[in-house]
Structures are given as structure tokens and as C-alpha cells.
């Protein structure tokens, strides 16, 4: 088989690499979703203790 016969078709190694990249991408997205903080919690006012006069 020459390289022209495979034109446009990825090799087996490239297919495996693509599958591994997609699996890693899915794991990262799942982890990010699990660690996501709802926006309601990030917009809540929290007092800044640095301005309390050194207590």
C-alpha cells in the first residue's frame, strides 16, 4: 500500500492518538464540572479582614 492509497484516512496510530486525546478531554471537562463553583456562591460579599485595624 502506498501513501497515496491512504490519502485522507488516518493511520491506526493516529486514530488511537485521537481517541486518547478525546478521552483526556472528556476527563478534564468532567473534572472541571465537578469542581465548578456556582456563580451565586462567587458573587456573595465577604468581608475583607485586612481592613479591620490589625485585629
Secondary structure, 3 states (H helix, E strand, C coil): CCCCCCCCCCCHHHHHHHHHHHHHHHHHHHHHHHHCCCHHHHCCCCCCHHHCCCC
